[in-house]
Amino acid sequence: MPDITLTAETGRRPGSSDARRLRSSGKIPGVVYGHGQDPLPVAVDARELRSVLTTEAGLNALLNLRVDGTSHLTLAREIQRHPVRNTVVHVDFLVVSRDEVISAEVPIALTGEAVEVERGDGLVEQQLFSLTVHATPGRIPNAVEVDVSGLELGGTIRVGDLSLPDGVTTDVDPEAAVVLAALPQAADTGDEATAAEPGAEGGEG
């Protein structure tokens, strides 16, 4: 995925009053940091920021942040949102390089149809919805896909079963469950119904 260009303004003053003024004018306050540079307060256009954060890559989109004529390769990190409106109120931009390995949170997407599970009236239950991976910025996948078409009743797909792209690794426990094929609930209640019968007969006598 090509880098996305985003322009940032400098000169904003730290503090809540200046931050409110920026937001009322359609801008979002932020900070650029990383690679040994001092944190730099900036502001970006709210609509442009919303646009770059809603691509398939989400927060893992590589951003070519232009600040005072200088370009920084960054990732949007530490997104702060309004507790009620859920709008972005502050964003940190992490400076990265193309050849360094970084950590990123990647969503897990289920693909395929678990035919055997459906035939058995079971349920496909997703246990893990994102995965922490390590890769260079350009290799971070938009999502980790998990094919459930071969899943059978009572089966489990674990982190160790996932097929990650070349150059992408994870430290998550390989035994951690990603997807479970749960047995039908009726199978759990059958014994209880049977156990209740003697009691019912005793009540009649």
C-alpha positions in Angstrom: 0.0 0.0 0.0 1.5 3.4 -0.9 2.2 6.0 1.7 -0.5 8.5 2.5 0.5 12.1 2.7 -0.8 14.2 5.5 0.2 17.8 6.2 0.8 19.0 9.8 1.1 22.5 11.2 3.5 23.5 13.9 3.4 26.4 16.3 0.5 25.2 18.5 0.8 25.9 22.2 0.4 23.0 24.7 -2.7 23.3 26.8 -6.4 22.6 26.8 -7.5 26.1 25.8 -5.4 26.0 22.6 -6.5 22.4 21.9 -10.2 23.5 22.1 -9.6 26.4 19.8 -8.0 24.0 17.2 -10.8 21.5 17.4 -13.4 24.3 16.9 -11.6 25.3 13.8 -11.7 21.7 12.4 -8.2 20.7 13.4 -6.9 17.9 15.7 -3.9 18.5 18.0 -1.2 15.9 18.0 2.5 15.2 18.8 5.3 13.8 16.6 7.8 11.7 18.4 10.3 8.9 18.0 13.8 8.2 16.7 15.4 10.4 19.3 13.7 13.6 18.3 12.1 15.9 20.9 8.3 15.6 20.9 6.9 18.2 18.4 3.4 19.6 19.0 1.4 19.7 15.7 -2.1 20.0 14.4 -3.7 18.3 11.4 -7.0 18.8 9.5 -9.7 16.7 11.1 -11.3 15.5 7.8 -8.0 14.5 6.3 -7.1 12.6 9.5 -10.4 10.8 9.5 -9.8 9.9 5.8 -6.4 8.4 6.4 -7.6 6.4 9.4 -10.4 4.7 7.6 -8.4 3.0 4.9 -8.1 -0.8 5.0 -4.8 -0.5 6.9 -6.5 1.5 9.7 -4.0 2.7 12.3 -1.2 0.7 10.5 -1.3 2.9 7.4 2.0 4.5 6.7 1.7 8.2 6.8 4.1 10.6 5.0 3.7 13.5 7.5 4.9 16.8 6.1 5.9 19.2 8.8 7.5 22.6 7.9 8.9 21.3 4.6 10.2 18.1 6.1 8.7 14.7 5.6 8.5 12.1 8.4 7.5 8.5 7.8 5.0 7.9 10.7 2.2 5.7 12.1 -0.8 7.1 14.0 -0.6 5.9 17.5 -2.3 6.7 20.9 -5.6 7.9 19.4 -7.6 9.7 22.0 -11.4 10.0 21.4 -14.2 12.0 22.9 -16.0 9.8 25.5 -19.5 10.5 24.1 -19.1 11.6 20.5 -16.2 9.1 19.8 -14.5 11.7 17.7 -10.7 11.9 17.7 -9.5 14.7 20.0 -5.7 14.0 20.0 -3.3 11.8 18.1 0.4 10.9 18.5 2.4 10.2 15.4 5.3 7.7 15.8 8.3 8.3 13.5 9.5 5.0 12.0 12.0 3.8 9.4 11.3 1.3 6.6 13.9 -1.2 7.8 13.1 -1.4 11.5 10.8 -4.1 13.0 7.9 -2.6 15.0 4.9 -4.0 16.8 1.4 -3.5 15.6 -2.1 -4.7 16.5 -3.8 -6.4 13.5 -7.4 -7.4 13.3 -8.3 -11.1 12.8 -10.8 -11.8 10.0 -12.6 -15.1 9.6 -13.1 -16.4 6.1 -14.8 -19.4 4.6 -17.8 -21.3 5.8 -17.7 -23.9 8.5 -20.0 -26.4 6.8 -19.5 -29.3 9.2 -20.1 -27.1 12.2 -23.3 -25.8 10.7 -24.5 -29.3 9.8 -24.0 -30.3 13.4 -25.9 -27.2 14.7 -22.7 -26.0 16.3 -21.5 -22.4 16.7 -18.3 -20.8 15.4 -17.1 -18.7 18.3 -14.2 -16.2 17.7 -12.1 -16.0 20.8 -9.3 -13.6 19.6 -10.2 -10.6 17.5 -6.7 -9.0 17.0 -3.1 -10.2 17.0 0.1 -8.4 18.0 2.6 -8.9 15.3 6.2 -7.8 14.6 7.3 -6.7 11.1 8.8 -3.8 9.2 6.2 -1.0 8.5 5.7 -2.0 4.9 5.0 -5.7 5.8 2.3 -5.2 8.4 -0.8 -6.9 7.0 -4.2 -5.1 7.0 -5.6 -8.2 8.7 -4.8 -11.8 9.6 -7.2 -14.1 7.8 -8.3 -17.3 9.4 -10.1 -19.9 7.1 -12.7 -21.8 9.1 -14.0 -24.0 6.2 -12.1 -27.0 7.6 -13.4 -26.6 11.1 -15.3 -29.5 12.7 -17.5 -29.8 15.8 -15.3 -29.5 18.9 -12.4 -28.2 16.9 -10.1 -25.3 17.7 -7.9 -23.1 15.6 -5.0 -21.8 17.7 -2.5 -19.0 17.2 0.1 -21.6 16.2 -2.1 -22.7 13.3 -2.2 -19.3 11.7 -0.4 -18.7 8.5 1.4 -15.3 8.8 2.8 -13.4 5.8 6.6 -13.6 5.1 8.5 -11.3 7.5 5.7 -11.2 10.0 6.0 -12.9 13.4 4.1 -12.9 16.7 5.0 -13.5 20.4 1.4 -14.5 21.3 1.1 -17.9 23.0 0.8 -20.5 20.1 -1.7 -22.4 22.2 -4.1 -19.4 22.6 -7.5 -20.2 21.0 -8.5 -18.0 18.0 -11.7 -19.9 17.0 -13.8 -22.6 18.7 -16.4 -24.8 17.1 -18.8 -25.1 20.0 -21.0 -28.2 20.4 -24.8 -27.7 20.3 -26.3 -26.5 23.5 -28.9 -29.3 23.4 -26.0 -31.8 24.0 -25.3 -30.1 27.4 -28.9 -30.2 28.6 -29.8 -33.8 27.7 -28.3 -35.3 30.8 -30.0 -32.7 33.0 -33.4 -33.6 31.6 -32.8 -37.3 32.2 -31.7 -36.7 35.7 -34.9 -34.7 36.5 -37.2 -37.6 35.5 -36.7 -39.8 38.7 -37.5 -36.8 40.9 -40.7 -36.1 38.9 -41.9 -39.7 39.3 -41.1 -39.6 43.0 -43.3 -36.5 43.4 -46.3 -38.4 41.9 -46.0 -41.2 44.5 
